[in-house]
Amino acid sequence: MRLATIELVTFRSWKSLAMRFDERVTALVGRNGSGKTSVLEGAWYAASLGSHRTSADAALVKQDEASAVVRAEVERNSRVERIELEIVTKGRARAKLGGAPVGRRRDVLGVLKASIFAPERVAVVREDPGDRRRFVDEILIQLHPRYHGIIRDYERALRQRNTLLREHAAGRASIDGIEAWDEALIAPGAELSAGRAKAVAMLSPRARDAYQAVGGGPTFSVAYAPNVPEPEQRDDPGAWARSMRARLAERHSDEVIRGVTLVGPHRDDLSIEIAGMPARTHASHGEGWLAALALVLGAHAAVADAIGEEPVLLLDDPFTLLDPERRARMAGALPPDAQIVLTAADPREIPRELSVRSVNVEDLRA
């Protein structure tokens, strides 16, 4: 799989950008604020329908514009497929695949598969469980695009169930009929839990190996921490459904009193440890950076092994906090068969061991 071209129209700070890539490592070099990160962000948007920097699509549209467009050409199995995604500040955005409109934007998922590291990824290690859940869900969507719909179904059922619980707690609605919302929550929730369990099982050994390859030293471990008791049949949605149903029954009174859903994968977490200690509270800034790199490289390897080809690897300023030795180790740990697009503010940060085609981002604005 190869990203052949990327086009951005009124996307972030870019009024217009058209760039072609080759199969080598491409380094986008430029000062901070030059727009190099936005090129990676556009490619990631084409692969995931989301940004790694914001949850609000409207923030991707250039100031004073009403819409933006991301176009990407992907070469795969001797074929070229073209993705076109509109991003709007108001209204419904459109999408095209091969020049033809698609009924749902998520129908373009799977055409371009990618992994992305950026400084924001340190939040997966250091910040809230929501950051870790989103990271695992990104892996799921790259593995199986159908999870994009499963996640949306779960979020919709959760909002509706919470509305009923909140209205009941305020004395404005009866709790009768909540069992139907239980089942509406359980169906996608069990699928999501089973998928996360499998994805983390694939991620864990590969992230551990990546951490050792780049940083050496302490042990690194990743484990799924579900909100409901983990069944023996971790890959079986039916087993997760039974566990979730039992826990909902146990917490029914608490949910009614508090007016919120307390059970389900929206309360999952990911346990990340360095040398046996929680990375969230004990990792230094440098260790957190290494851990985030290891998670991304591990996720990339997991997806590559599962689909039988290398996704595109996007790396935003990956070498900034690494010393020269670890930069060299990082260069050796990168997948040799993957197309890699990386950014650097200073070309001297790029290790000599990595053969790159350098592109000055300022030249792209000419």
C-alpha positions as CSV (number, residue, x, y, z in Angstrom):
1,M,0.0,0.0,0.0
2,R,1.3,3.4,-0.9
3,L,0.0,7.0,-0.6
4,A,0.7,8.4,-4.0
5,T,-0.7,11.9,-3.7
6,I,-2.3,14.2,-1.2
7,E,-4.3,17.3,-2.0
8,L,-5.5,19.8,0.6
9,V,-7.9,22.7,-0.2
10,T,-8.5,25.3,2.5
11,F,-7.4,22.8,5.1
12,R,-5.8,24.2,8.2
13,S,-3.3,26.9,7.1
14,W,-3.2,25.5,3.5
15,K,-5.2,27.3,0.8
16,S,-4.0,24.7,-1.7
17,L,-1.5,21.9,-1.6
18,A,-0.8,19.1,-4.1
19,M,2.0,16.7,-3.2
20,R,3.2,13.5,-4.7
21,F,5.0,10.8,-2.6
22,D,7.3,8.0,-3.6
23,E,8.1,4.7,-1.9
24,R,11.0,6.0,0.1
25,V,10.9,7.8,3.4
26,T,9.7,11.3,2.9
27,A,10.8,14.0,5.4
28,L,8.8,17.2,5.5
29,V,11.2,19.8,6.9
30,G,10.1,23.3,8.1
31,R,9.8,25.6,11.0
32,N,7.1,25.2,13.5
33,G,3.8,26.5,12.2
34,S,4.8,26.0,8.5
35,G,2.0,23.5,7.9
36,K,4.0,20.2,7.8
37,T,1.9,18.6,10.5
38,S,-1.3,19.5,8.6
39,V,0.0,17.4,5.7
40,L,0.2,14.3,7.9
41,E,-3.2,15.3,9.5
42,G,-4.8,15.3,6.1
43,A,-3.5,11.9,5.2
44,W,-4.6,10.5,8.6
45,Y,-8.1,12.1,8.0
46,A,-8.3,10.2,4.7
47,A,-7.4,6.9,6.6
48,S,-9.6,7.4,9.7
49,L,-12.2,10.2,9.1
50,G,-10.7,11.9,12.1
51,S,-7.9,14.2,13.3
52,H,-5.3,13.2,15.8
53,R,-5.3,16.8,17.1
54,T,-9.0,17.7,17.5
55,S,-12.4,16.1,17.7
56,A,-14.1,19.0,15.9
57,D,-14.0,18.7,12.1
58,A,-14.8,22.4,11.8
59,A,-11.3,23.2,13.3
60,L,-9.7,21.7,10.2
61,V,-11.3,24.3,7.9
62,K,-9.1,27.3,7.1
63,Q,-10.2,30.5,8.9
64,D,-12.9,32.4,7.1
65,E,-13.7,29.5,4.8
66,A,-16.9,27.4,4.9
67,S,-15.4,24.0,3.8
68,A,-12.2,22.1,3.2
69,V,-11.4,19.2,0.9
70,V,-8.9,16.3,1.4
71,R,-8.1,14.2,-1.6
72,A,-5.8,11.2,-1.6
73,E,-4.7,8.7,-4.2
74,V,-3.8,5.3,-2.9
75,E,-1.8,2.6,-4.9
76,R,-2.7,-0.9,-3.8
77,N,-2.4,-4.2,-5.7
78,S,-1.5,-2.4,-8.9
79,R,-4.6,-0.2,-8.7
80,V,-5.1,3.4,-7.9
81,E,-8.1,4.5,-5.8
82,R,-9.0,8.1,-5.1
83,I,-10.6,9.3,-1.9
84,E,-12.2,12.7,-1.7
85,L,-13.6,14.0,1.6
86,E,-15.3,17.3,2.1
87,I,-15.2,18.9,5.6
88,V,-17.8,21.6,6.4
89,T,-18.4,24.0,9.2
90,K,-22.1,23.6,8.9
91,G,-24.4,21.1,7.2
92,R,-23.6,17.6,5.9
93,A,-20.2,16.8,4.4
94,R,-19.9,14.7,1.2
95,A,-17.5,12.0,0.3
96,K,-16.4,10.4,-3.0
97,L,-14.6,7.2,-3.9
98,G,-13.2,6.9,-7.4
99,G,-15.0,10.1,-8.3
100,A,-18.4,8.7,-7.4
101,P,-20.4,9.8,-4.3
102,V,-20.7,7.3,-1.5
103,G,-23.9,7.0,0.7
104,R,-21.9,7.0,3.9
105,R,-18.6,8.7,4.6
106,R,-17.3,5.6,6.4
107,D,-17.6,3.7,3.1
108,V,-14.1,5.1,2.2
109,L,-12.5,3.5,5.3
110,G,-10.1,0.7,4.5
111,V,-8.9,2.2,1.2
112,L,-6.0,3.9,2.9
113,K,-4.7,2.3,6.1
114,A,-2.2,4.2,8.2
115,S,-0.7,4.7,11.6
116,I,0.3,8.0,13.1
117,F,2.6,9.3,15.8
118,A,2.5,12.9,17.0
119,P,3.4,14.7,20.2
120,E,-0.3,14.6,21.1
121,R,0.0,10.8,21.3
122,V,1.7,11.2,24.7
123,A,-1.8,11.8,26.0
124,V,-2.5,8.1,25.5
125,V,0.1,7.4,28.1
126,R,-0.3,10.3,30.5
127,E,-3.9,11.6,30.3
128,D,-7.5,10.4,30.6
129,P,-8.9,6.9,29.9
130,G,-10.8,8.4,27.0
131,D,-7.5,9.0,25.1
132,R,-6.6,5.4,25.5
133,R,-10.0,4.1,24.4
134,R,-9.8,6.3,21.3
135,F,-6.3,4.9,20.5
136,V,-7.5,1.3,20.7
137,D,-10.6,2.1,18.6
138,E,-8.4,3.7,15.9
139,I,-6.6,0.3,15.7
140,L,-9.9,-1.5,15.4
141,I,-11.1,0.8,12.6
142,Q,-7.8,0.2,10.7
143,L,-8.2,-3.6,11.2
144,H,-11.9,-3.7,10.4
145,P,-13.7,-0.5,9.2
146,R,-17.0,-1.8,10.3
147,Y,-16.1,-0.9,13.9
148,H,-16.6,2.8,12.9
149,G,-20.3,2.0,12.7
150,I,-20.3,-0.1,15.8
151,I,-18.8,2.7,17.8
152,R,-21.3,5.2,16.5
153,D,-24.2,2.8,17.3
154,Y,-22.9,2.4,20.9
155,E,-22.5,6.1,21.4
156,R,-26.0,6.7,20.2
157,A,-27.5,4.1,22.5
158,L,-25.5,5.4,25.4
159,R,-26.7,9.0,24.8
160,Q,-30.3,7.8,24.7
161,R,-30.0,5.6,27.8
162,N,-28.3,8.4,29.7
163,T,-31.1,10.8,28.7
164,L,-33.7,8.4,30.1
165,L,-31.7,8.0,33.4
166,R,-31.2,11.7,33.7
167,E,-34.8,12.5,33.1
168,H,-35.9,9.9,35.6
169,A,-33.5,11.2,38.3
170,A,-35.0,14.7,37.8
171,G,-38.5,13.3,38.2
172,R,-39.5,14.0,34.6
173,A,-39.7,10.5,33.2
174,S,-40.5,6.9,34.3
175,I,-37.7,4.3,34.3
176,D,-40.1,1.7,32.8
177,G,-38.7,0.3,29.6
178,I,-35.1,0.8,30.4
179,E,-34.5,-2.9,29.6
180,A,-35.0,-2.1,25.9
181,W,-32.2,0.5,26.1
182,D,-30.1,-2.1,28.0
183,E,-30.2,-4.4,25.0
184,A,-29.6,-1.5,22.6
185,L,-26.4,-0.7,24.6
186,I,-25.3,-4.3,25.0
187,A,-25.5,-5.3,21.3
188,P,-22.8,-2.9,20.0
189,G,-21.0,-2.8,23.4
190,A,-20.3,-6.5,23.4
191,E,-18.9,-6.3,19.8
192,L,-16.8,-3.4,20.8
193,S,-15.4,-5.1,24.0
194,A,-14.6,-8.3,22.0
195,G,-12.8,-6.2,19.4
196,R,-10.8,-4.2,21.9
197,A,-9.8,-7.4,23.8
198,K,-8.5,-8.9,20.5
199,A,-6.8,-5.7,19.4
200,V,-4.9,-5.2,22.7
201,A,-3.8,-8.8,22.7
202,M,-2.3,-8.2,19.3
203,L,-0.8,-4.8,20.3
204,S,0.8,-5.8,23.6
205,P,3.8,-8.0,22.5
206,R,4.5,-5.8,19.5
207,A,4.5,-2.6,21.6
208,R,6.8,-4.3,24.2
209,D,9.2,-5.2,21.5
210,A,9.1,-1.7,20.0
211,Y,9.8,-0.1,23.4
212,Q,12.9,-2.4,23.9
213,A,14.1,-1.7,20.3
214,V,14.0,2.0,20.7
215,G,14.6,2.6,24.4
216,G,16.0,-0.6,25.8
217,G,16.0,-0.8,29.6
218,P,12.8,-1.3,31.6
219,T,10.0,-3.7,30.7
220,F,6.9,-2.3,29.0
221,S,3.5,-3.8,29.2
222,V,0.0,-3.0,27.8
223,A,-3.2,-4.8,28.9
224,Y,-6.9,-4.3,28.4
225,A,-8.8,-3.1,31.5
226,P,-12.5,-3.6,30.7
227,N,-15.3,-2.1,32.8
228,V,-17.1,-5.4,33.1
229,P,-15.6,-8.8,34.1
230,E,-13.6,-10.3,31.3
231,P,-15.0,-13.6,30.1
232,E,-12.9,-16.6,29.3
233,Q,-14.0,-16.4,25.6
234,R,-12.4,-13.0,25.0
235,D,-13.1,-13.0,21.3
236,D,-16.8,-14.0,21.7
237,P,-19.2,-11.0,21.7
238,G,-21.9,-13.3,23.2
239,A,-19.7,-13.9,26.2
240,W,-19.1,-10.2,26.6
241,A,-22.9,-9.5,26.3
242,R,-23.6,-11.9,29.1
243,S,-21.0,-10.2,31.3
244,M,-22.3,-6.8,30.5
245,R,-25.9,-7.8,31.1
246,A,-25.1,-9.2,34.5
247,R,-23.2,-6.1,35.5
248,L,-26.0,-3.8,34.4
249,A,-28.3,-5.7,36.6
250,E,-25.9,-5.4,39.6
251,R,-25.5,-1.6,39.1
252,H,-29.1,-0.8,38.2
253,S,-29.9,0.9,41.5
254,D,-26.7,3.0,41.4
255,E,-27.5,4.1,37.8
256,V,-31.0,5.1,38.7
257,I,-29.8,7.2,41.7
258,R,-27.0,8.8,39.8
259,G,-28.8,9.3,36.5
260,V,-26.0,8.0,34.3
261,T,-24.8,4.7,32.7
262,L,-22.0,3.2,34.8
263,V,-21.5,0.0,32.9
264,G,-20.0,-0.5,29.4
265,P,-17.0,0.0,27.2
266,H,-17.3,3.8,27.5
267,R,-15.6,3.2,30.9
268,D,-12.9,0.9,29.8
269,D,-9.2,1.7,30.2
270,L,-5.8,0.5,29.0
271,S,-3.2,-0.5,31.6
272,I,0.2,0.8,30.5
273,E,3.2,0.0,32.7
274,I,6.9,0.7,32.6
275,A,9.1,-1.4,34.9
276,G,5.9,-2.6,36.6
277,M,4.7,0.9,37.5
278,P,1.7,2.8,36.0
279,A,3.1,5.0,33.2
280,R,0.3,7.5,33.7
281,T,1.7,8.5,37.1
282,H,5.3,7.4,37.1
283,A,6.7,7.9,33.6
284,S,9.0,10.8,33.0
285,H,8.4,13.0,30.0
286,G,11.0,11.1,28.0
287,E,9.6,7.8,29.1
288,G,6.1,8.9,28.1
289,W,7.4,9.9,24.7
290,L,9.1,6.5,24.2
291,A,5.9,4.7,25.4
292,A,3.8,6.6,22.9
293,L,6.2,5.8,20.1
294,A,6.1,2.1,21.1
295,L,2.3,2.0,21.2
296,V,2.2,3.5,17.6
297,L,4.9,1.2,16.3
298,G,3.2,-1.8,18.0
299,A,-0.2,-0.9,16.6
300,H,1.4,-0.5,13.1
301,A,2.9,-3.9,13.3
302,A,-0.3,-5.5,14.6
303,V,-2.3,-4.1,11.7
304,A,0.4,-5.0,9.2
305,D,0.4,-8.6,10.4
306,A,-3.3,-8.9,10.4
307,I,-3.9,-7.5,6.9
308,G,-0.8,-8.9,5.2
309,E,0.6,-5.5,4.0
310,E,2.2,-2.4,5.6
311,P,0.0,0.6,6.3
312,V,1.5,4.0,5.7
313,L,3.4,5.2,8.7
314,L,3.0,8.9,9.6
315,L,5.5,10.3,12.1
316,D,5.2,13.9,13.3
317,D,8.5,15.2,14.9
318,P,9.3,11.7,16.3
319,F,13.0,12.4,17.1
320,T,12.6,15.6,19.0
321,L,13.0,14.2,22.5
322,L,15.3,11.3,21.6
323,D,19.0,11.4,22.2
324,P,21.4,10.5,19.3
325,E,21.6,6.9,20.3
326,R,17.9,6.4,20.5
327,R,17.4,8.3,17.3
328,A,19.7,5.7,15.6
329,R,17.8,2.9,17.4
330,M,14.5,4.4,16.2
331,A,15.7,4.4,12.6
332,G,16.5,0.7,12.9
333,A,13.2,-0.1,14.5
334,L,11.1,1.5,11.7
335,P,9.4,-1.1,9.5
336,P,11.7,-1.5,6.4
337,D,8.8,-2.2,3.9
338,A,6.5,0.6,5.0
339,Q,6.1,3.9,3.2
340,I,7.0,6.5,5.8
341,V,6.2,10.2,5.9
342,L,7.8,12.1,8.7
343,T,8.3,15.7,9.8
344,A,11.2,17.6,11.4
345,A,11.7,21.2,12.3
346,D,15.4,20.7,12.1
347,P,16.9,18.3,9.5
348,R,19.7,17.5,11.9
349,E,17.2,15.6,14.1
350,I,16.8,13.0,11.4
351,P,19.3,10.2,12.0
352,R,22.0,9.5,9.4
353,E,21.0,5.9,9.4
354,L,17.7,6.8,7.8
355,S,17.7,7.4,4.0
356,V,15.2,10.1,3.3
357,R,13.9,12.3,0.5
358,S,13.7,15.8,2.2
359,V,11.0,18.3,1.1
360,N,11.1,21.9,2.3
361,V,7.6,22.7,3.3
362,E,8.0,26.4,2.4
363,D,8.7,25.3,-1.2
364,L,5.2,23.7,-1.3
365,R,3.6,27.1,-0.9
366,A,5.3,28.6,-3.9
